[in-house]
Amino acid sequence: MVRPLNLALSDTQRQELVQIRDHDPRPYMRERAAALLKIADGYSGLQVAQTGLLKPRDPDTVYTWVRRYQQHGIAGLVIRAGRGRKPTGSS
């Protein structure tokens, strides 16, 4: 049986996530902060993934965001260097 997703936030953590959700210049950080706040408010990962964000996400993606936040804090939500498509060699 799958264990329900649970995220307990301190007042400081909640304020930090609200600040990121409302003011961060990176859209992906705003989305991730919004997802974490909804999880902390008691929504399931499936609910957040399917209807809680601007566009549907795979539930595993939301679970990964929560796990990385629990392990690394805000730094776990940032896209790491070296991710994504590499430039082609032709110039």
C-alpha positions as a Markdown table, in Angstrom:
| # | Residue | x | y | z |
|---|---|---|---|---|
| 1 | Met | 0.0 | 0.0 | 0.0 |
| 2 | Val | 1.3 | 3.5 | -0.9 |
| 3 | Arg | 2.0 | 5.8 | 2.0 |
| 4 | Pro | 0.2 | 9.1 | 1.8 |
| 5 | Leu | 2.3 | 12.2 | 1.1 |
| 6 | Asn | 2.9 | 14.3 | 4.1 |
| 7 | Leu | 4.8 | 17.6 | 4.4 |
| 8 | Ala | 4.9 | 19.5 | 7.6 |
| 9 | Leu | 6.2 | 23.0 | 7.3 |
| 10 | Ser | 7.4 | 25.4 | 10.0 |
| 11 | Asp | 6.1 | 29.0 | 9.8 |
| 12 | Thr | 9.5 | 30.1 | 8.4 |
| 13 | Gln | 9.4 | 27.4 | 5.7 |
| 14 | Arg | 5.8 | 28.3 | 4.7 |
| 15 | Gln | 6.7 | 32.0 | 4.4 |
| 16 | Glu | 9.7 | 31.2 | 2.3 |
| 17 | Leu | 7.6 | 29.0 | -0.1 |
| 18 | Val | 4.9 | 31.7 | -0.3 |
| 19 | Gln | 7.5 | 34.3 | -1.2 |
| 20 | Ile | 8.9 | 32.0 | -3.9 |
| 21 | Arg | 5.4 | 31.1 | -5.2 |
| 22 | Asp | 4.5 | 34.8 | -5.5 |
| 23 | His | 7.7 | 36.5 | -6.5 |
| 24 | Asp | 10.4 | 34.2 | -7.9 |
| 25 | Pro | 11.4 | 35.2 | -11.4 |
| 26 | Arg | 11.7 | 31.5 | -12.4 |
| 27 | Pro | 8.3 | 30.0 | -13.4 |
| 28 | Tyr | 9.3 | 26.5 | -12.5 |
| 29 | Met | 10.2 | 27.6 | -8.9 |
| 30 | Arg | 6.8 | 29.3 | -8.5 |
| 31 | Glu | 5.1 | 26.1 | -9.7 |
| 32 | Arg | 7.1 | 23.8 | -7.4 |
| 33 | Ala | 6.5 | 26.1 | -4.4 |
| 34 | Ala | 2.8 | 26.2 | -5.1 |
| 35 | Ala | 2.7 | 22.4 | -5.3 |
| 36 | Leu | 4.5 | 22.0 | -2.0 |
| 37 | Leu | 2.2 | 24.4 | -0.2 |
| 38 | Lys | -0.8 | 22.5 | -1.4 |
| 39 | Ile | 0.7 | 19.2 | -0.2 |
| 40 | Ala | 1.4 | 20.8 | 3.2 |
| 41 | Asp | -2.3 | 21.9 | 3.2 |
| 42 | Gly | -3.4 | 18.3 | 3.0 |
| 43 | Tyr | -4.0 | 17.8 | -0.7 |
| 44 | Ser | -2.8 | 14.5 | -2.1 |
| 45 | Gly | 0.1 | 14.3 | -4.6 |
| 46 | Leu | -2.4 | 13.0 | -7.2 |
| 47 | Gln | -4.8 | 15.9 | -6.7 |
| 48 | Val | -2.0 | 18.4 | -7.0 |
| 49 | Ala | -0.5 | 16.8 | -10.0 |
| 50 | Gln | -3.8 | 16.4 | -11.9 |
| 51 | Thr | -5.7 | 19.6 | -11.0 |
| 52 | Gly | -3.7 | 21.8 | -8.6 |
| 53 | Leu | -1.3 | 23.4 | -11.0 |
| 54 | Leu | -1.5 | 25.4 | -14.2 |
| 55 | Lys | -1.0 | 22.3 | -16.3 |
| 56 | Pro | -1.2 | 18.6 | -15.3 |
| 57 | Arg | 1.9 | 16.9 | -14.1 |
| 58 | Asp | 2.8 | 13.3 | -13.5 |
| 59 | Pro | 2.2 | 12.5 | -9.9 |
| 60 | Asp | 5.7 | 11.0 | -9.6 |
| 61 | Thr | 7.1 | 14.5 | -10.6 |
| 62 | Val | 5.3 | 16.1 | -7.6 |
| 63 | Tyr | 6.5 | 13.3 | -5.3 |
| 64 | Thr | 10.0 | 13.9 | -6.5 |
| 65 | Trp | 9.7 | 17.7 | -5.7 |
| 66 | Val | 8.5 | 16.9 | -2.2 |
| 67 | Arg | 11.3 | 14.3 | -1.6 |
| 68 | Arg | 14.0 | 16.7 | -2.8 |
| 69 | Tyr | 12.6 | 19.5 | -0.7 |
| 70 | Gln | 12.6 | 17.3 | 2.4 |
| 71 | Gln | 16.2 | 16.3 | 1.7 |
| 72 | His | 17.7 | 19.6 | 0.5 |
| 73 | Gly | 15.3 | 22.4 | 1.2 |
| 74 | Ile | 14.8 | 25.1 | -1.4 |
| 75 | Ala | 18.1 | 24.2 | -3.0 |
| 76 | Gly | 16.5 | 20.8 | -3.9 |
| 77 | Leu | 13.9 | 22.5 | -6.1 |
| 78 | Val | 16.4 | 24.4 | -8.3 |
| 79 | Ile | 17.2 | 22.8 | -11.7 |
| 80 | Arg | 20.8 | 21.7 | -11.4 |
| 81 | Ala | 23.5 | 22.8 | -13.9 |
| 82 | Gly | 24.1 | 20.4 | -16.7 |
| 83 | Arg | 20.4 | 19.4 | -17.1 |
| 84 | Gly | 18.6 | 19.7 | -20.4 |
| 85 | Arg | 19.6 | 19.6 | -24.0 |
| 86 | Lys | 23.3 | 20.2 | -24.8 |
| 87 | Pro | 24.3 | 22.7 | -27.6 |
| 88 | Thr | 25.1 | 21.3 | -31.0 |
| 89 | Gly | 28.7 | 21.4 | -32.3 |
| 90 | Ser | 27.9 | 23.4 | -35.5 |
| 91 | Ser | 28.4 | 27.1 | -35.5 |
